[in-house]
Amino acid sequence: MFSHGGFIQLGVKRIYEWARTEQRCYTLGGVFAMGNSCSNLGIPAGKGPHTVGCTDFMMDHTAQGSLFRLYYPCQETDKAEKPSWVPSREYFDGLADFMKFNRTLGERIFTYLFGTYKIPAYTDAPFKSNEKCPVVIFSHGLGAFRTLYSAICAELASQGFIVASVEHRDQSASATYYFREKTESEKDSGHQSKTSASQQDDLVQEWMFYRALKHGEMEFPLRNHQVKQRANECILALDKLTEINSGVAVQNVLQTQFDWTTLENSMDLCKIAVVGHSFGGATVVEALCKEVKFKCGVALDAWMFPLEEEIFPRVKQPIFFINSEKFQWAGNISRMRKLDSAVIPRKMITIRGTVHQSFPDFTFLTSNWIGRLLKLKGEIDPEVAIDLCNKATLAFLQRHLGLKNNFNQWDPLIDGEDKDLIQGTNITVLQSAM
């Protein structure tokens, strides 16, 4: 999400410094109320023919397990509710840590700005699809977590995909959690878990927050280690979906009402893609190299720094780079270009007027002046930008997964044929940099 330590940090820090005094903290709510008074703020719902459901899955309670948010086509229901966009306050604490400012004030700011928003999907709604669903594994960016890309994931689910949005445990997420077993003293004292999410009384919730670079530490070894773990976590999520599809009884550590047996034989496991943003874009490339079951990948504003270039020739699947206009630079583009191939489809487009944060949901949840201040909004209407991104992605997935939908109506977008698109990149890359 926020590569290079964060592109919204400066704006949030300005707000933080302004609000540090007691009097200004007192008036903070009023300031944000004026800035966030637009009544039409909210995450756009999927535009496809399917109603969208979502649920959470945790395989194995330990940090070595897998945690993901699943988006899927569902039955229409009056009983189901939409979940909160941010699942718990610890995620706000993690965002504050990531941006290097006080948790108490950070939680207050984020709760006021984002605490009431809902994801455009119904919690634990019954699965429903008349045909087998293609599968997408989604990888979030640096400092993000599993729920922050719901506009993209819900759109894919509304178009008939089953989407697993992985929450990475490589300490690149702003926050995530797992469970540990109670100690004997905790059992004896009747210690209660801080959460009711676990189905087992002998487990205690443990939070894992973003790991900042240490003083003097080189960044590449850390990020390269993380991107490898991230790819493995994407593969682990796919393996779990494969088990579920085959009818293997699964144990979900979390308390949900979703019936996982309804997903038996629901997925077309010959049609699997991996999609990700920023650090998640690098994860796409690493995952394609590691797992041939991924038939293609879509990298949204990929941050290529964490990758070893020696893996590039080993990536045999089609890749689609969808970039923002304001984030990219010559060195990053040149690394993407090193994946060009005369025989394997590799495509790149740039969406005009976009910034790095035009892909996560933040861009839909702030008014224009706060969005611009925090660099969460570009010059283009956020819904126009995400619509172009989603349609181009769907067209690419149809082409390379062999789908028989009508997504090919958007084929021209793959080649940048739209007034708001640039074919390739807006960045000049010298041949010597290639």
LOVEX-278924 format. One record per residue (C-alpha): x, y, z; residue in one letter. Coordinates in Angstrom, 3 decimals, decimal comma, m for minus. Layout:
residues N
c1; c2; c3; r
X; Y; Z; A;
...
This chain:
residues 434
c1; c2; c3; r
0,000; 0,000; 0,000; M;
2,497; 2,645; 1,117; F;
5,803; 1,777; m0,561; S;
8,985; 3,504; 0,567; H;
7,631; 4,083; 4,046; G;
4,451; 5,779; 2,908; G;
3,180; 8,416; 0,570; F;
0,431; 9,716; 2,872; I;
2,649; 10,027; 5,926; Q;
3,528; 13,670; 5,289; L;
m0,098; 14,735; 5,060; G;
m1,168; 12,795; 8,136; V;
1,815; 14,143; 10,069; K;
0,727; 17,686; 9,168; R;
m2,675; 16,932; 10,659; I;
m1,005; 15,264; 13,646; Y;
1,289; 18,219; 14,364; E;
m1,599; 20,638; 13,959; W;
m3,767; 18,613; 16,341; A;
m1,194; 17,899; 19,068; R;
m2,312; 20,586; 21,496; T;
m5,216; 19,814; 23,781; E;
m7,355; 22,603; 22,327; Q;
m6,780; 21,481; 18,771; R;
m7,457; 17,866; 19,669; C;
m10,753; 19,063; 21,060; Y;
m11,708; 20,696; 17,753; T;
m10,340; 17,918; 15,551; L;
m13,730; 16,299; 15,038; G;
m15,208; 19,541; 13,760; G;
m12,386; 20,070; 11,303; V;
m12,742; 16,573; 9,849; F;
m16,502; 16,921; 9,800; A;
m16,129; 19,910; 7,487; M;
m13,571; 18,093; 5,386; G;
m15,534; 14,883; 5,200; N;
m19,040; 16,256; 4,840; S;
m19,684; 14,760; 1,394; C;
m22,654; 12,449; 1,722; S;
m21,688; 10,314; m1,259; N;
m18,497; 8,946; 0,251; L;
m18,338; 5,164; 0,354; G;
m16,786; 2,122; m1,260; I;
m18,452; 1,396; m4,614; P;
m20,339; m1,864; m4,890; A;
m19,554; m4,463; m7,522; G;
m21,194; m3,867; m10,903; K;
m21,486; m7,480; m11,993; G;
m24,623; m9,656; m11,991; P;
m23,860; m11,380; m8,668; H;
m24,571; m10,215; m5,130; T;
m21,339; m10,380; m3,119; V;
m20,722; m12,146; 0,175; G;
m17,598; m12,178; 2,313; C;
m16,184; m14,144; 5,213; T;
m12,871; m14,614; 6,993; D;
m10,836; m17,784; 7,173; F;
m7,891; m18,613; 9,435; M;
m6,126; m21,895; 8,790; M;
m4,037; m22,974; 11,790; D;
m4,106; m20,603; 14,746; H;
m0,337; m19,966; 14,641; T;
1,574; m17,293; 12,749; A;
2,562; m19,952; 10,206; Q;
m1,054; m20,433; 9,140; G;
m3,099; m18,472; 6,633; S;
m5,576; m15,639; 7,179; L;
m7,673; m14,297; 4,322; F;
m10,913; m12,493; 3,552; R;
m12,965; m14,432; 1,006; L;
m15,246; m12,605; m1,450; Y;
m17,700; m14,727; m3,442; Y;
m21,020; m14,680; m5,351; P;
m23,840; m15,147; m2,858; C;
m27,564; m15,495; m2,461; Q;
m29,530; m12,332; m1,884; E;
m30,572; m12,144; 1,728; T;
m32,306; m9,658; 3,999; D;
m30,661; m10,967; 7,164; K;
m26,980; m10,555; 6,324; A;
m25,166; m7,366; 7,318; E;
m22,199; m5,637; 5,762; K;
m18,992; m5,820; 7,834; P;
m16,989; m2,839; 9,010; S;
m14,269; m1,812; 6,597; W;
m11,670; m1,880; 9,388; V;
m12,318; m5,003; 11,502; P;
m10,932; m3,752; 14,833; S;
m9,131; m0,819; 16,438; R;
m5,773; m2,635; 16,433; E;
m5,593; m2,009; 12,701; Y;
m5,796; 1,722; 13,372; F;
m2,984; 1,308; 15,916; D;
m0,980; m0,488; 13,252; G;
m1,545; 2,303; 10,748; L;
m0,404; 4,836; 13,355; A;
2,744; 2,783; 14,033; D;
3,410; 2,506; 10,325; F;
3,139; 6,255; 9,905; M;
5,250; 6,830; 13,015; K;
2,903; 8,846; 15,158; F;
1,020; 8,546; 18,421; N;
m1,425; 5,624; 18,566; R;
m4,018; 7,435; 20,660; T;
m4,345; 10,388; 18,313; L;
m3,901; 8,182; 15,259; G;
m6,736; 5,932; 16,371; E;
m8,876; 9,000; 16,961; R;
m8,160; 10,412; 13,503; I;
m8,668; 7,125; 11,672; F;
m11,767; 6,204; 13,657; T;
m13,358; 9,537; 12,849; Y;
m12,433; 9,418; 9,186; L;
m13,017; 5,746; 8,470; F;
m14,609; 4,022; 11,452; G;
m18,206; 3,974; 10,173; T;
m17,634; 2,657; 6,653; Y;
m18,810; m0,762; 5,538; K;
m17,543; m3,171; 2,889; I;
m19,894; m3,643; m0,103; P;
m20,463; m7,340; 0,658; A;
m22,669; m9,359; 3,012; Y;
m21,105; m11,149; 5,986; T;
m21,304; m14,960; 5,785; D;
m24,088; m14,852; 3,179; A;
m24,766; m18,256; 1,558; P;
m22,646; m19,020; m1,484; F;
m24,487; m19,195; m4,791; K;
m23,221; m19,687; m8,331; S;
m24,666; m21,554; m11,274; N;
m21,223; m22,462; m12,608; E;
m17,723; m23,087; m11,378; K;
m15,934; m19,887; m10,386; C;
m12,457; m18,832; m11,471; P;
m10,195; m17,983; m8,543; V;
m8,119; m14,903; m7,704; V;
m5,606; m14,639; m4,857; I;
m5,098; m10,975; m3,880; F;
m1,991; m9,556; m2,170; S;
m2,124; m6,211; m0,326; H;
0,531; m3,516; m0,244; G;
3,032; m2,424; 2,400; L;
1,276; m1,200; 5,542; G;
m2,123; m2,468; 4,410; A;
m4,251; m5,469; 5,424; F;
m6,843; m7,796; 3,971; R;
m9,892; m5,499; 3,838; T;
m8,437; m2,368; 2,237; L;
m9,015; m3,365; m1,404; Y;
m12,682; m4,298; m1,178; S;
m13,710; m2,203; m4,207; A;
m11,508; m4,374; m6,421; I;
m12,228; m7,683; m4,690; C;
m16,000; m7,102; m4,525; A;
m16,088; m6,200; m8,207; E;
m14,326; m9,431; m9,150; L;
m16,721; m11,440; m6,964; A;
m19,720; m9,669; m8,500; S;
m18,431; m10,865; m11,879; Q;
m18,352; m14,494; m10,732; G;
m14,871; m14,904; m9,204; F;
m13,968; m16,345; m5,823; I;
m11,351; m13,994; m4,363; V;
m9,091; m14,663; m1,374; A;
m7,530; m11,448; m0,065; S;
m4,547; m12,607; 1,989; V;
m3,458; m10,784; 5,143; E;
0,306; m11,173; 5,134; H;
2,207; m12,182; 8,252; R;
5,674; m11,140; 7,102; D;
5,420; m7,958; 9,215; Q;
4,664; m5,874; 6,131; S;
0,989; m5,462; 7,092; A;
0,278; m2,548; 9,414; S;
m1,314; m5,140; 11,693; A;
m2,480; m8,732; 11,678; T;
m3,114; m11,389; 14,287; Y;
m2,975; m15,057; 15,146; Y;
m3,594; m17,105; 18,285; F;
m1,254; m18,729; 20,765; R;
m2,076; m21,398; 23,283; E;
m2,661; m20,271; 26,848; K;
0,085; m20,852; 29,347; T;
m0,659; m23,072; 32,333; E;
m0,831; m20,018; 34,609; S;
m3,351; m18,368; 32,276; E;
m5,476; m21,508; 32,296; K;
m5,308; m21,690; 36,083; D;
m6,258; m18,035; 36,502; S;
m9,159; m18,294; 34,090; G;
m7,557; m15,750; 31,737; H;
m9,988; m14,791; 28,977; Q;
m8,991; m14,059; 25,398; S;
m9,359; m10,449; 24,332; K;
m11,543; m11,541; 21,459; T;
m14,475; m13,854; 20,862; S;
m13,183; m14,645; 17,372; A;
m11,526; m17,909; 18,314; S;
m13,541; m21,097; 18,486; Q;
m11,183; m22,558; 21,085; Q;
m11,179; m21,416; 24,701; D;
m7,533; m22,340; 25,195; D;
m6,281; m19,761; 22,656; L;
m5,248; m16,145; 23,184; V;
m5,164; m13,547; 20,431; Q;
m1,723; m12,150; 19,580; E;
m1,195; m9,077; 17,380; W;
1,668; m8,657; 14,952; M;
2,430; m5,079; 13,890; F;
4,458; m3,574; 11,068; Y;
8,211; m4,014; 11,382; R;
10,081; m0,830; 10,534; A;
13,609; m0,837; 9,214; L;
16,170; m0,744; 12,001; K;
18,771; 1,988; 12,154; H;
21,453; 1,274; 9,558; G;
19,623; m1,780; 8,220; E;
19,740; m2,432; 4,475; M;
16,248; m2,550; 3,027; E;
16,622; m5,069; 0,209; F;
17,386; m8,184; 2,325; P;
14,307; m7,538; 4,473; L;
11,969; m6,830; 1,557; R;
13,286; m9,743; m0,475; N;
12,726; m12,097; 2,448; H;
9,242; m10,674; 2,887; Q;
8,245; m10,978; m0,763; V;
9,217; m14,653; m0,724; K;
7,125; m15,253; 2,392; Q;
4,247; m13,305; 0,843; R;
4,307; m15,485; m2,270; A;
4,308; m18,587; m0,072; N;
1,294; m17,219; 1,816; E;
m0,563; m16,705; m1,459; C;
0,215; m20,292; m2,426; I;
m0,874; m21,498; 1,022; L;
m4,240; m19,758; 0,600; A;
m4,638; m21,387; m2,822; L;
m3,800; m24,779; m1,339; D;
m6,488; m24,302; 1,311; K;
m9,070; m23,309; m1,314; L;
m8,095; m26,410; m3,281; T;
m8,810; m28,569; m0,211; E;
m12,129; m26,837; 0,342; I;
m13,061; m27,328; m3,312; N;
m12,274; m31,054; m3,079; S;
m14,606; m31,482; m0,109; G;
m11,965; m31,883; 2,587; V;
m13,408; m30,867; 5,959; A;
m11,638; m27,689; 7,073; V;
m11,210; m26,201; 10,526; Q;
m11,708; m22,443; 10,586; N;
m10,157; m21,016; 13,738; V;
m12,495; m18,022; 13,534; L;
m16,124; m17,974; 14,590; Q;
m18,092; m17,415; 11,399; T;
m21,501; m18,568; 10,258; Q;
m20,388; m19,377; 6,723; F;
m20,882; m22,969; 5,576; D;
m17,604; m23,918; 3,906; W;
m19,018; m27,200; 2,613; T;
m21,090; m25,225; 0,098; T;
m17,861; m24,391; m1,743; L;
m17,195; m28,019; m2,610; E;
m16,660; m28,368; m6,366; N;
m17,422; m24,652; m6,775; S;
m14,073; m23,506; m8,191; M;
m12,479; m23,934; m11,582; D;
m8,934; m24,679; m10,486; L;
m7,689; m24,529; m14,058; C;
m8,492; m20,805; m13,997; K;
m6,476; m19,185; m11,225; I;
m4,830; m15,748; m11,207; A;
m2,873; m13,683; m8,700; V;
m3,443; m9,930; m8,317; V;
m1,764; m7,411; m6,027; G;
m0,975; m3,754; m5,393; H;
2,411; m2,133; m4,723; S;
4,359; m4,633; m2,595; F;
1,543; m6,956; m3,608; G;
2,490; m6,289; m7,237; G;
5,982; m7,581; m6,523; A;
4,318; m10,516; m4,754; T;
2,449; m11,273; m7,989; V;
5,726; m11,701; m9,875; V;
7,293; m13,831; m7,115; E;
4,176; m16,004; m6,846; A;
4,059; m16,591; m10,608; L;
7,661; m17,759; m10,468; C;
6,943; m20,156; m7,592; K;
3,567; m21,599; m8,610; E;
2,563; m22,614; m12,141; V;
m1,059; m23,050; m11,034; K;
m1,295; m19,263; m11,311; F;
m2,082; m18,885; m15,019; K;
m1,547; m15,114; m15,128; C;
m1,001; m12,097; m12,893; G;
m2,136; m8,476; m12,631; V;
0,279; m6,121; m10,844; A;
m1,244; m2,796; m9,778; L;
1,368; m0,047; m9,442; D;
3,929; m2,707; m8,603; A;
6,900; m1,839; m6,391; W;
9,620; m3,907; m8,045; M;
12,434; m3,219; m5,567; F;
11,979; m6,387; m3,420; P;
12,515; m8,777; m6,333; L;
15,703; m10,510; m7,443; E;
16,033; m9,962; m11,178; E;
17,333; m13,484; m11,645; E;
13,787; m14,797; m11,211; I;
12,422; m12,782; m14,151; F;
13,340; m15,327; m16,871; P;
11,642; m18,053; m14,815; R;
8,262; m16,328; m14,932; V;
6,412; m17,992; m17,823; K;
2,880; m16,635; m17,346; Q;
1,267; m13,486; m18,810; P;
1,522; m10,339; m16,659; I;
m0,471; m7,112; m16,851; F;
1,045; m4,009; m15,223; F;
m1,566; m1,344; m14,452; I;
0,213; 1,772; m13,221; N;
m0,730; 5,141; m11,762; S;
0,549; 8,278; m13,426; E;
2,135; 9,864; m10,347; K;
3,875; 6,948; m8,602; F;
6,201; 5,466; m11,187; Q;
9,860; 6,298; m11,847; W;
12,409; 5,176; m14,435; A;
14,157; 2,561; m12,299; G;
10,892; 0,844; m11,396; N;
9,617; 0,851; m14,981; I;
12,926; m0,492; m16,271; S;
12,580; m3,511; m13,961; R;
9,081; m4,134; m15,283; M;
10,452; m3,912; m18,811; R;
12,966; m6,632; m18,008; K;
9,990; m8,968; m17,897; L;
9,093; m8,145; m21,505; D;
8,973; m11,188; m23,753; S;
8,604; m11,876; m27,452; A;
6,535; m14,989; m26,772; V;
4,806; m14,442; m23,391; I;
2,133; m11,699; m23,244; P;
3,280; m8,817; m21,092; R;
1,148; m5,676; m21,088; K;
1,394; m2,280; m19,402; M;
m0,988; 0,672; m19,173; I;
m1,052; 3,855; m17,077; T;
m4,226; 5,505; m15,777; I;
m4,091; 9,282; m16,221; R;
m4,533; 11,501; m13,188; G;
m4,026; 8,693; m10,664; T;
m1,788; 8,385; m7,611; V;
m0,485; 5,320; m5,804; H;
m3,477; 5,354; m3,456; Q;
m5,996; 5,295; m6,318; S;
m6,162; 1,490; m5,938; F;
m6,941; 0,951; m2,202; P;
m10,341; 1,923; m0,789; D;
m9,014; 5,020; 1,027; F;
m9,487; 7,023; m2,160; T;
m13,291; 6,655; m1,918; F;
m13,561; 7,571; 1,753; L;
m12,142; 11,084; 1,991; T;
m13,390; 14,390; 0,695; S;
m11,441; 16,107; m2,041; N;
m9,336; 18,388; 0,148; W;
m8,370; 15,732; 2,686; I;
m7,861; 13,216; m0,112; G;
m5,510; 15,558; m1,933; R;
m3,698; 16,544; 1,268; L;
m3,065; 12,910; 2,155; L;
m2,369; 11,950; m1,468; K;
m5,250; 9,496; m1,399; L;
m6,880; 11,055; m4,453; K;
m5,520; 12,009; m7,839; G;
m6,926; 14,393; m10,416; E;
m9,268; 11,784; m11,893; I;
m12,602; 10,757; m10,349; D;
m11,690; 7,746; m8,141; P;
m14,642; 5,708; m9,408; E;
m13,651; 6,324; m13,034; V;
m10,105; 5,201; m12,236; A;
m11,099; 2,009; m10,416; I;
m13,651; 1,211; m13,118; D;
m10,937; 1,382; m15,778; L;
m8,652; m0,754; m13,606; C;
m11,340; m3,363; m12,966; N;
m12,542; m3,583; m16,570; K;
m9,000; m3,876; m17,940; A;
m8,255; m6,553; m15,334; T;
m11,380; m8,525; m16,249; L;
m10,554; m8,369; m19,954; A;
m7,013; m9,596; m19,277; F;
m8,250; m12,410; m17,032; L;
m10,757; m13,551; m19,640; Q;
m8,070; m13,603; m22,319; R;
m5,568; m15,629; m20,301; H;
m7,837; m17,802; m18,163; L;
m9,977; m18,825; m21,112; G;
m13,198; m17,427; m19,654; L;
m16,401; m17,316; m21,683; K;
m17,839; m14,093; m20,339; N;
m18,352; m10,767; m22,060; N;
m15,256; m9,198; m20,515; F;
m13,651; m9,088; m23,966; N;
m15,772; m5,993; m24,636; Q;
m13,063; m4,183; m22,673; W;
m10,142; m5,619; m24,651; D;
m9,154; m2,162; m26,007; P;
m8,328; m1,075; m22,445; L;
m5,551; m3,669; m22,282; I;
m3,789; m1,669; m24,995; D;
m4,507; 1,700; m23,377; G;
m7,225; 2,699; m25,827; E;
m9,167; 5,207; m23,756; D;
m8,881; 8,953; m23,178; K;
m7,936; 8,312; m19,545; D;
m5,289; 5,693; m20,336; L;
m1,727; 5,755; m21,604; I;
m0,436; 2,783; m23,549; Q;
2,645; 1,627; m21,679; G;
3,996; 4,361; m19,413; T;
4,316; 8,106; m19,079; N;
7,886; 7,642; m17,829; I;
10,883; 7,974; m20,125; T;
13,295; 5,084; m19,631; V;
16,738; 5,333; m21,220; L;
17,855; 2,254; m23,115; Q;
20,954; 2,064; m20,917; S;
18,705; 1,509; m17,910; A;
17,130; m1,580; m19,434; M;
